Amino acid sequence: MSVYLSEFLGTMVLILLGDGVVAGVLLKGSKSKDAGWLVITVAWGLAVLMGIYVASSSGAHMNPALTIALAAIGKFSWALVPGYILAQMLGAFCGAVLVYLHYFPHWRGTEDAGIKLGVFCTSPAVRSTPSNFIAEVIGTFMLVFGVLVIGTNTMVAGFGPFAVALLVTSIGLSLGGPTGYAINPARDLGPRIAHALLPIPGKGHSDWSYAAIPIVGPVVGALLGAFIYRAVYG
């Protein structure tokens, strides 16, 4: 399988299952309505696990920030970075479209436009640009630093995908409250574009004034995580 197709499919599955649980918890009439934050964070961790297995042939980045960080420390070819990022963005977009189709009858019954947007992309609990940016930096630092540690730790040999899924679940539970823990530019931007383009009844705006934070913050956090890992572990 092409590495680009692998990244596309893995990211699509990640968003289908990840945004899918948010839709189930938030949209009116869903049987999992109001299941809560714990359900969302656990399901996102499982979405990452499934995405890793689907995209195993490409290294299962599924995240432009991770791809850039790995290239920056010499663990990935810069020549592949543009193609990986495009595949990840397209996969995220298509995953969000599938969520839209899967929950099609529920959009009209849900009146709150903010809830509909929240199915697709992140938004801060308290809007503060510096604090929201720092939260995304810290969350993504923990993701990339943790992924690199897991990848070289013999104690988790054979259980790497499960360890990464648990890491993402832990980040969501511990650090996800302030911004919804995008920690992945594709996870936020691809579905945000889908929200802007899809004919969702009563959807409102796509909050483009916030969109830079879940793009730039994760890239900065990923670079910090990668360079600190290299400084500590070589």
C-alpha positions in Angstrom: 0.0 0.0 0.0 1.2 3.5 -0.8 2.4 5.3 2.3 0.2 8.3 1.4 -2.9 6.0 1.0 -2.0 4.5 4.4 -1.9 7.9 6.0 -5.1 8.9 4.3 -7.0 5.8 5.5 -5.6 5.9 9.0 -6.5 9.5 9.5 -9.9 9.0 8.1 -10.6 6.2 10.5 -9.2 8.3 13.4 -11.6 11.1 12.6 -14.6 8.9 11.8 -14.3 7.2 15.2 -13.1 10.3 17.1 -15.6 12.9 15.8 -18.2 10.1 15.8 -18.1 9.7 19.5 -18.4 13.5 20.0 -21.4 13.5 17.7 -23.0 10.6 19.6 -22.5 12.4 22.9 -23.6 15.8 21.8 -26.3 15.5 19.1 -30.0 15.4 20.1 -31.7 12.0 19.7 -28.5 9.9 19.8 -28.6 6.9 22.1 -25.3 8.0 23.6 -26.4 11.5 24.3 -24.8 13.1 27.4 -22.5 10.1 28.0 -19.8 12.5 29.0 -16.1 13.4 28.8 -14.9 10.0 29.9 -16.6 8.3 27.0 -15.2 10.9 24.6 -11.6 10.5 25.8 -11.6 6.7 25.9 -13.2 6.5 22.5 -10.6 8.9 21.0 -7.9 6.7 22.5 -9.4 3.7 20.8 -9.8 5.7 17.6 -6.0 6.3 17.7 -5.4 2.6 18.3 -7.5 1.6 15.2 -5.9 4.3 13.1 -2.4 3.1 14.0 -3.3 -0.4 12.8 -4.8 0.9 9.6 -1.8 3.1 8.8 0.9 0.8 10.1 2.6 0.6 6.7 3.3 4.4 6.7 4.4 4.6 10.3 0.9 5.8 11.4 1.7 9.5 11.9 -1.9 10.7 11.2 -0.8 14.1 12.5 1.1 16.8 10.6 2.7 18.1 13.8 4.2 14.6 14.4 5.4 14.3 10.8 7.1 17.7 11.0 8.7 17.0 14.3 10.1 13.6 13.2 11.6 15.2 10.1 13.1 18.0 12.2 15.1 15.5 14.3 16.1 13.4 11.4 13.8 10.4 11.9 11.8 11.1 8.8 12.5 12.3 5.3 11.6 15.9 4.5 10.8 14.9 1.0 7.8 12.9 2.2 6.4 15.6 4.5 4.2 17.5 2.0 2.6 14.3 0.8 2.0 13.0 4.3 0.4 16.3 5.4 -1.9 16.4 2.3 -3.0 12.8 2.9 -3.7 13.5 6.6 -5.7 16.6 5.8 -7.8 14.8 3.1 -8.3 11.8 5.4 -9.5 14.0 8.2 -11.8 15.9 5.9 -13.3 12.6 4.6 -13.7 11.2 8.1 -15.7 14.2 9.1 -17.9 13.9 6.0 -18.6 10.3 7.0 -19.6 11.4 10.5 -21.9 14.0 9.0 -23.6 11.2 6.9 -23.7 8.8 9.7 -25.6 11.2 12.0 -27.6 12.8 9.2 -31.0 12.9 10.9 -29.6 14.4 14.1 -28.3 17.7 12.7 -31.7 19.2 12.1 -32.9 18.2 15.6 -30.0 19.8 17.3 -30.6 23.5 17.7 -27.3 24.7 19.2 -24.9 25.7 16.4 -21.9 25.6 18.8 -22.7 21.9 19.5 -22.7 21.1 15.8 -19.4 22.8 15.4 -18.0 21.0 18.4 -18.6 17.7 16.7 -16.1 18.6 14.0 -13.4 20.7 15.6 -12.1 22.1 18.9 -13.0 25.2 20.8 -11.7 26.6 24.1 -13.7 26.4 27.3 -12.4 29.9 28.2 -11.3 31.9 25.2 -7.8 33.3 25.9 -5.4 33.2 23.0 -2.2 32.9 25.1 -3.6 30.3 27.4 -5.3 28.3 24.6 -2.0 28.3 22.7 0.0 27.2 25.7 -2.5 24.4 26.4 -2.1 23.0 22.8 1.7 23.3 23.1 1.8 21.4 26.3 -0.7 18.7 25.2 1.2 18.1 21.9 4.6 18.1 23.7 3.3 15.3 25.9 2.0 13.4 22.8 5.2 13.6 20.8 7.6 13.2 23.7 5.5 10.2 24.9 5.3 8.6 21.4 9.1 8.8 21.0 9.7 7.3 24.4 7.3 4.5 23.8 8.9 3.8 20.4 12.3 3.2 22.0 11.2 1.6 25.3 11.8 -2.2 25.4 9.3 -2.5 28.3 6.4 -1.8 25.8 7.8 -4.0 23.0 4.8 -5.3 21.0 2.4 -3.1 22.9 3.3 0.2 21.4 0.0 0.9 19.7 -1.9 0.2 23.0 0.6 2.5 24.9 0.0 5.3 22.4 -3.8 4.9 22.7 -3.5 5.1 26.5 -1.2 8.1 26.2 -3.9 9.9 24.1 -6.6 8.9 26.6 -4.5 10.2 29.4 -3.8 13.5 27.6 -7.6 13.9 27.1 -8.5 13.2 30.7 -5.7 15.3 32.2 -5.0 18.1 29.8 -8.0 18.2 27.4 -10.3 20.4 29.4 -9.1 23.8 28.4 -9.2 23.5 24.6 -10.6 20.0 23.7 -7.0 18.8 23.0 -6.7 19.1 19.2 -2.9 18.1 19.5 -3.1 17.5 15.8 -3.6 20.1 13.0 -5.3 17.7 10.7 -7.7 16.6 13.4 -9.0 20.1 13.7 -8.5 21.8 10.3 -9.8 19.0 8.1 -13.1 18.6 9.9 -13.4 22.4 10.3 -13.2 22.7 6.5 -15.8 20.0 6.2 -18.1 21.9 8.6 -17.7 25.0 6.5 -18.6 23.2 3.3 -21.3 20.7 4.3 -25.0 21.7 4.2 -25.6 21.2 7.9 -28.9 22.8 9.0 -28.4 25.7 11.3 -24.7 25.2 11.5 -23.6 28.8 12.1 -20.0 29.9 11.5 -16.9 27.7 11.6 -15.0 29.9 14.1 -12.0 30.7 11.8 -10.8 33.3 14.3 -9.7 30.4 16.6 -8.5 28.0 13.9 -4.8 29.0 14.0 -4.3 27.9 17.6 -5.0 24.1 17.0 -2.6 24.4 14.0 0.3 26.4 15.3 0.2 25.2 18.9 0.5 21.5 18.1 3.4 22.1 15.7 5.3 24.1 18.3 4.6 21.5 21.0 5.6 18.7 18.7 8.9 20.3 17.9 9.6 20.9 21.6 8.7 17.3 22.4 11.0 15.9 19.7 14.0 18.1 20.4 13.8 17.5 24.2 13.5 13.8 23.5 16.6 13.9 21.4 18.5 16.0 24.0 17.6 13.6 26.8 17.8 10.2 25.0 20.1 11.0 22.0 
